[in-house]
Amino acid sequence: MEDKVVDSRPSSDGRSVRRRRECLKCSERYTTYEYVEQGTLTVIKSDSQREPFDRFKLIHGIKMACNKRPVTMKEIEDIVTEVESQLSRSYKAEVPSREIGEMVMIKLRTLDEIAYVRFASVYRNFKDKSEFLEEMKKLLE
């Protein structure tokens, strides 16, 4: 609870502030990010349930797809920031989860094709190997 800010700088996109902090008791250093709170975006799930957009849930999903791939945390955060920017520019109060997933897949396809296929297999809920092979064929085109 007792800390001091050692360094503070805006992110490259200007949407957040990165602060490097130091605990006054143990001298450990850690990083925090402060984001400008915008209007609440509601995600419409495939089963029609609604829930607030969660940046960290999206980061987690992309991290799972990028597991053991040469993708940095910064690249993952950049994807999420770009998706958030696209969503905020659309001025929508609600967005289908499908739209968010498609945005992520476009970004992952250019970043890492294996991570893209992993994300697509979960996101599109492939039922069998033929659906998986169809997606692979699209990559080869």
TORFI-648662 format. One line per 8 residues: number of its first residue (from 1); their letters; for each residue x, y, z of N, C-alpha, C. Coordinates in steps of 0.05 Angstrom, whole numbers. Example, Ala and Ser with C-alpha at 12.3 -4.5 7.8 and 13.67 -1.06 7.14 Angstrom:
1 = as = 264 -114 156 246 -90 156 264 -66 156 ~ 257 -45 142 273 -21 143 258 1 157
This chain:
1 = medkvvds = 16 -24 0 0 0 0 17 25 0 ~ 42 23 9 60 46 9 80 43 -14 ~ 78 61 -33 97 60 -56 103 88 -66 ~ 122 89 -84 128 115 -97 131 109 -127 ~ 124 130 -143 127 128 -172 156 135 -179 ~ 169 116 -193 196 120 -202 198 132 -230 ~ 179 123 -247 179 132 -275 150 133 -284 ~ 143 152 -301 116 154 -311 118 164 -340
9 = rpssdgrs = 104 150 -358 104 159 -386 78 149 -400 ~ 70 165 -420 46 157 -435 53 134 -454 ~ 33 117 -460 38 96 -479 40 108 -507 ~ 49 92 -526 52 102 -553 26 112 -566 ~ 4 99 -558 -22 107 -570 -35 129 -554 ~ -24 137 -532 -35 159 -516 -60 151 -500 ~ -67 126 -500 -92 118 -486 -87 108 -457 ~ -62 105 -450 -56 96 -422 -30 109 -413
17 = vrrrrecl = -26 107 -386 -1 117 -374 12 94 -360 ~ 37 90 -366 53 68 -354 69 81 -331 ~ 66 69 -307 80 79 -284 97 57 -272 ~ 122 63 -267 140 44 -254 140 53 -225 ~ 134 34 -207 131 40 -179 150 23 -162 ~ 155 33 -138 173 19 -119 160 18 -92 ~ 159 -6 -80 148 -10 -54 168 3 -34 ~ 157 19 -16 174 33 4 184 14 26
25 = kcserytt = 170 -8 30 178 -27 51 199 -47 42 ~ 195 -59 18 213 -81 10 230 -73 -15 ~ 225 -49 -26 241 -39 -49 236 -54 -75 ~ 216 -72 -76 209 -86 -101 197 -65 -120 ~ 203 -70 -146 192 -52 -167 171 -67 -183 ~ 151 -53 -192 130 -64 -209 118 -42 -226 ~ 103 -51 -247 92 -32 -266 62 -32 -264 ~ 50 -9 -266 21 -7 -268 14 9 -293
33 = yeyveqgt = -10 4 -303 -20 18 -326 -46 31 -319 ~ -49 56 -326 -74 70 -321 -87 76 -348 ~ -113 68 -350 -127 72 -375 -149 92 -371 ~ -154 107 -392 -177 126 -391 -202 110 -393 ~ -219 114 -373 -245 99 -374 -263 113 -393 ~ -273 96 -412 -291 106 -432 -319 95 -426 ~ -338 102 -443 -365 92 -439 -364 62 -438 ~ -381 50 -422 -382 21 -419 -391 8 -445
41 = ltviksds = -374 -10 -454 -380 -26 -478 -391 -53 -469 ~ -413 -61 -480 -425 -86 -473 -421 -106 -496 ~ -412 -130 -489 -407 -151 -508 -431 -169 -509 ~ -441 -174 -532 -464 -193 -536 -452 -220 -543 ~ -454 -239 -525 -442 -265 -529 -459 -282 -549 ~ -449 -304 -558 -463 -320 -578 -489 -331 -568 ~ -491 -335 -541 -516 -344 -529 -535 -321 -522 ~ -529 -297 -532 -545 -273 -528 -542 -260 -500
49 = qrepfdrf = -525 -272 -483 -520 -259 -457 -503 -235 -462 ~ -505 -216 -444 -489 -191 -446 -471 -189 -422 ~ -447 -179 -427 -428 -174 -405 -410 -151 -413 ~ -399 -137 -393 -382 -114 -399 -356 -123 -413 ~ -346 -107 -432 -321 -113 -445 -299 -114 -424 ~ -282 -135 -426 -261 -139 -407 -234 -142 -422 ~ -218 -121 -421 -192 -120 -435 -175 -144 -426 ~ -175 -150 -400 -157 -171 -390 -167 -199 -398
57 = klihgikm = -192 -202 -402 -203 -228 -412 -193 -232 -441 ~ -193 -211 -456 -184 -212 -484 -154 -218 -485 ~ -139 -204 -468 -110 -210 -467 -105 -239 -460 ~ -120 -249 -441 -116 -277 -433 -122 -296 -456 ~ -143 -292 -471 -150 -309 -494 -128 -308 -515 ~ -117 -285 -520 -96 -283 -540 -70 -295 -530 ~ -65 -292 -504 -41 -304 -493 -42 -334 -495 ~ -65 -346 -491 -68 -375 -493 -62 -384 -522
65 = acnkrpvt = -72 -369 -541 -67 -376 -569 -37 -373 -576 ~ -24 -355 -563 5 -349 -569 24 -364 -551 ~ 14 -382 -535 31 -397 -517 53 -412 -532 ~ 78 -408 -523 102 -420 -535 106 -412 -564 ~ 97 -388 -571 101 -377 -597 119 -352 -594 ~ 133 -344 -615 150 -320 -612 134 -294 -613 ~ 115 -291 -595 99 -267 -594 103 -254 -567 ~ 110 -229 -567 115 -215 -542 90 -205 -528
73 = mkeiediv = 92 -200 -503 69 -189 -488 62 -162 -500 ~ 81 -146 -508 76 -120 -520 59 -123 -546 ~ 65 -143 -562 50 -148 -586 21 -155 -580 ~ 17 -171 -559 -10 -179 -551 -25 -154 -541 ~ -12 -138 -524 -25 -114 -514 -31 -94 -537 ~ -13 -93 -557 -18 -76 -580 -43 -85 -595 ~ -47 -111 -598 -71 -121 -611 -96 -112 -596 ~ -95 -116 -570 -119 -109 -554 -124 -79 -555
81 = tevesqls = -103 -63 -554 -106 -34 -556 -118 -26 -583 ~ -109 -39 -604 -120 -33 -631 -149 -40 -633 ~ -156 -63 -622 -184 -72 -622 -201 -53 -606 ~ -191 -45 -582 -206 -26 -566 -210 1 -581 ~ -189 10 -595 -191 35 -610 -212 33 -632 ~ -211 10 -646 -231 6 -668 -259 6 -656 ~ -263 -7 -633 -289 -8 -621 -298 20 -611 ~ -280 35 -600 -288 61 -590 -294 80 -613
89 = rsykaevp = -281 77 -636 -287 94 -659 -314 88 -671 ~ -324 64 -667 -349 56 -679 -373 68 -663 ~ -368 78 -639 -388 91 -623 -412 73 -616 ~ -407 47 -615 -428 29 -608 -428 24 -577 ~ -452 21 -566 -454 15 -538 -452 -15 -534 ~ -460 -30 -555 -459 -60 -554 -445 -70 -579 ~ -431 -92 -575 -417 -104 -598 -418 -134 -595 ~ -424 -148 -617 -425 -177 -616 -396 -188 -611
97 = sreigemv = -394 -209 -595 -368 -221 -590 -355 -230 -616 ~ -372 -238 -636 -362 -247 -662 -345 -225 -675 ~ -354 -200 -673 -340 -178 -685 -312 -174 -672 ~ -311 -177 -646 -286 -175 -632 -267 -197 -640 ~ -278 -222 -641 -262 -245 -649 -251 -242 -677 ~ -267 -231 -696 -257 -227 -723 -235 -207 -724 ~ -237 -186 -708 -216 -166 -707 -190 -178 -698 ~ -192 -194 -677 -168 -207 -665 -156 -226 -686
105 = miklrtld = -172 -241 -699 -162 -261 -719 -147 -247 -742 ~ -157 -224 -751 -144 -209 -772 -116 -201 -762 ~ -114 -192 -738 -88 -183 -727 -69 -207 -723 ~ -80 -229 -712 -63 -253 -707 -53 -266 -733 ~ -70 -265 -753 -62 -278 -779 -37 -265 -790 ~ -34 -239 -787 -9 -226 -797 14 -228 -778 ~ 8 -233 -752 29 -234 -732 41 -262 -730 ~ 24 -283 -727 33 -310 -724 11 -329 -732
113 = eiayvrfa = 16 -344 -754 -5 -361 -765 -13 -384 -746 ~ 5 -394 -731 -2 -416 -712 -20 -405 -690 ~ -13 -382 -679 -30 -369 -659 -58 -363 -671 ~ -58 -355 -696 -83 -350 -710 -101 -375 -710 ~ -89 -397 -719 -104 -422 -721 -114 -431 -693 ~ -97 -428 -673 -105 -436 -646 -129 -419 -637 ~ -127 -392 -641 -148 -374 -633 -174 -381 -648 ~ -171 -385 -674 -194 -391 -691 -208 -417 -683
121 = svyrnfkd = -192 -437 -675 -204 -463 -668 -221 -461 -643 ~ -213 -444 -624 -229 -440 -600 -252 -421 -606 ~ -245 -399 -619 -265 -378 -625 -288 -388 -642 ~ -280 -403 -663 -301 -413 -682 -312 -440 -673 ~ -301 -451 -652 -311 -476 -640 -313 -498 -661 ~ -289 -504 -673 -288 -526 -693 -300 -551 -681 ~ -317 -564 -696 -331 -588 -686 -315 -614 -693 ~ -300 -613 -716 -285 -636 -724 -260 -627 -740
129 = ksefleem = -245 -647 -748 -220 -641 -762 -224 -629 -790 ~ -247 -634 -803 -252 -622 -829 -255 -592 -827 ~ -267 -582 -806 -269 -553 -803 -241 -541 -798 ~ -225 -555 -783 -198 -546 -778 -182 -546 -804 ~ -184 -567 -820 -170 -568 -845 -179 -546 -864 ~ -204 -540 -864 -214 -518 -881 -200 -492 -874 ~ -197 -487 -848 -184 -462 -840 -155 -462 -848 ~ -142 -485 -846 -114 -488 -855 -111 -482 -885
137 = kklle = -130 -492 -901 -129 -487 -930 -131 -458 -936 ~ -146 -443 -921 -149 -414 -925 -121 -400 -920 ~ -106 -410 -901 -80 -399 -895 -61 -404 -918 ~ -64 -426 -931 -45 -433 -953 -51 -418 -979 ~ -74 -406 -981 -82 -391 -1005 -67 -365 -1008
